[in-house]
Each structure stands twice: as structure tokens, then as C-alpha cells.
Amino acid sequence: MNLQKIVLVSLALVPLTLVAQERYMTRTGHIEFHSATPLENIHAENDKVTSVWDATTGAIEFAVLIKAFTFEKALMQEHFNENYMESNTFPKALFKGALKGVLGAQLATAGTYPVTVDGLLTIHGVEKPAKAEGTITVDGKGGIRAESKFQVKPADHDIKIPGAVRKNIAESIAVTVRMDYSKMP
Amino acid sequence: MHMRARTWIIIGAVAVAAGMAYGLKEFNRGLAEVEAMDAVESVDASALLAAFVADDQAARAKYVGATEQAIRVLGVISTIEPGTDSAPTNVRLDAGDPMASVVCEFAADQLPAEWKVGDQVALKGICQGYTGEGMMPGDVILQRCVAAEQ
């Protein structure tokens, strides 16, 4: 088969590949983080996380607007954005990776499936490998919820905590993720 | 001399108490009420989304700002979605793109009860940016929204 035929056959197969893809997304995903120290507890939530998951290939992506994290106290929110995350310079946190443990065909059956997510996490403009365990819960009515809890160290992403408040902020921050995915048209 | 020392001690104690009171008040300060803020920009939902899609950095400088600011947005409600769990209600304004919109978070006590899908509305909120990234479609996000004058 010459090169021209290979290209033609490949192009003819592209639509079949696209049809076979099962992609899910949310634009109202939830992420919260919690820093616990003896001096202070700091908690923030974000309900506007965008995520796309291709259940055929396992590819998964997240985008999070840093300024959309809301805190109970204005001072915490200001310090978080201006001093630590520098959200005017680094407006988003991103994750690109692969989800393993559940295949597209299993999503037709209700159940909770343990999964792992492995990829690159970019926070504060610093990209680091990241891995987390979680679950995918299928309710059998089209609802798919992904949940995970993991830890992130600010120091790993070059987030500098001033000495005066170092004891107020945990070295490792607990992050909770909850995504309710819908099938993409 | 004894009298002067006592005066200074009293002044010092008052200053420390005032400083502590200010610090405590500042530490516990809640988020600013958007209702009391003047909108720095007024824009149509379609134009707002188009600005972020065209040039995210320039749109952030104008509509998000370096520090918290309120903007006024006009548009037609495409959906009203109660938030799951403890999340706020999302009012989506049609921005002329089937894959993207302007999403406005309302606390339960701020969402006008008479608002329904198809209504032309004006609202005020804190613009936090555009969530789209690469091939991922996104929305322009406004938080702590309140109804504004048409």
C-alpha cells in the first residue's frame, strides 16, 4: 500500500474513531482545600471547575480559576490571591493526565469503581507530576460522579509562605475533588 | 514624674487595645457586599464572553482587575440551576455560543424570585475570569451576584 492509500484509509477511519469516543464534562465541578494547624484552620471552596474526561482513552483535564476560590474571611482570600498564589499572574491551576481503573463500557452499569489519576499538575505556574486515588460512581441513570482526596504541598509549586505566618499554614494542604460529569453531545 | 508615667501607661494601653480591636476586626472581616459596590464596567453577556475568548489577558485586566471589583452584565437567562450540595445557584446568561455562557453565582437570598428563563436581566457581580483552557470549553464566571437596575 502506497503512502497515498494509507493516508486515505486513515482519514476514512477518523470519523469512526470520533464516534467511538465517550467524552464527559462538567463546568460546575467542586474543589475544596483545607489547611489545618494548631493556630488556624483555613478552608476554601470553588464550584466552577471545568473538566473533560475521555472515557475511551482515559485522558482527563481540569482547569480551575484561582480567584473563584471563596473563603469565609476576606483577609484570607486577599492573602491567598495576592501574596501566595499571585492569581493576577497565574490565574489558573491545571491538571492534564490519565484516569485508570474504569473503561467506557463499565459506565453503563451502576456501581462504584476505584480509580487512579496520574498526570501533571500546574499550580502557581509550576508543573509537577501528581497522582491521586479516587472513585467513579455510576448511578445507572446517566449520572457519573468522580471523587478524590489528596494532598498538595505549597512548597512543591514554589508558593512562598512568609515566616510570620508559616505556623498558620499547613505544609501539606488537603484537597477534595467532586465532579458530576455529563456526557458531551 | 509619677503622674506622667501613669499617663503614658494609659496611652500605651489604649493604643494596644485599639490595635488589637482593629486587628481582630480586620481578621474577621467578611467579603465585601457587592450591592454596595459601584460597577466599574457595564457590558453585554455576549461581548463579555467574546472579550475573554479574543484576549484573556486583556479581558482579565479590564473586567477582573488587579483587586476585587464589581461589573454590571446584561443578558437573557438561558438556565437557572440550583447548586448541588452547598453550592450557590447558577444563573446562565446566553452569550451567543452553545458551548459557553456567562455564569453568575447567586446566594439563595439574592436571587430574585420572579426571574425565569428567557428574561432579559441586569446583574452585578465580581468577575473572576474565563474557565476555558486549550480545547476545553469554558464560561465567564461572576460570583456574589445581585440584581442590578436595567
Boltz contact constraints between the chains, C-beta under 6 A:
constraints:
  - contact:
      token1: [A, 27]
      token2: [B, 139]
      max_distance: 6.0
  - contact:
      token1: [A, 47]
      token2: [B, 87]
      max_distance: 6.0
  - contact:
      token1: [A, 48]
      token2: [B, 141]
      max_distance: 6.0
  - contact:
      token1: [A, 50]
      token2: [B, 131]
      max_distance: 6.0
  - contact:
      token1: [A, 50]
      token2: [B, 136]
      max_distance: 6.0
  - contact:
      token1: [A, 50]
      token2: [B, 138]
      max_distance: 6.0
  - contact:
      token1: [A, 52]
      token2: [B, 136]
      max_distance: 6.0
  - contact:
      token1: [A, 61]
      token2: [B, 136]
      max_distance: 6.0
  - contact:
      token1: [A, 63]
      token2: [B, 131]
      max_distance: 6.0
  - contact:
      token1: [A, 63]
      token2: [B, 133]
      max_distance: 6.0
  - contact:
      token1: [A, 63]
      token2: [B, 136]
      max_distance: 6.0
  - contact:
      token1: [A, 65]
      token2: [B, 128]
      max_distance: 6.0
  - contact:
      token1: [A, 65]
      token2: [B, 129]
      max_distance: 6.0
  - contact:
      token1: [A, 65]
      token2: [B, 131]
      max_distance: 6.0
  - contact:
      token1: [A, 67]
      token2: [B, 128]
      max_distance: 6.0
  - contact:
      token1: [A, 68]
      token2: [B, 128]
      max_distance: 6.0
  - contact:
      token1: [A, 68]
      token2: [B, 141]
      max_distance: 6.0
  - contact:
      token1: [A, 74]
      token2: [B, 29]
      max_distance: 6.0
  - contact:
      token1: [A, 74]
      token2: [B, 31]
      max_distance: 6.0
  - contact:
      token1: [A, 75]
      token2: [B, 27]
      max_distance: 6.0
  - contact:
      token1: [A, 75]
      token2: [B, 29]
      max_distance: 6.0
  - contact:
      token1: [A, 88]
      token2: [B, 66]
      max_distance: 6.0
  - contact:
      token1: [A, 91]
      token2: [B, 129]
      max_distance: 6.0
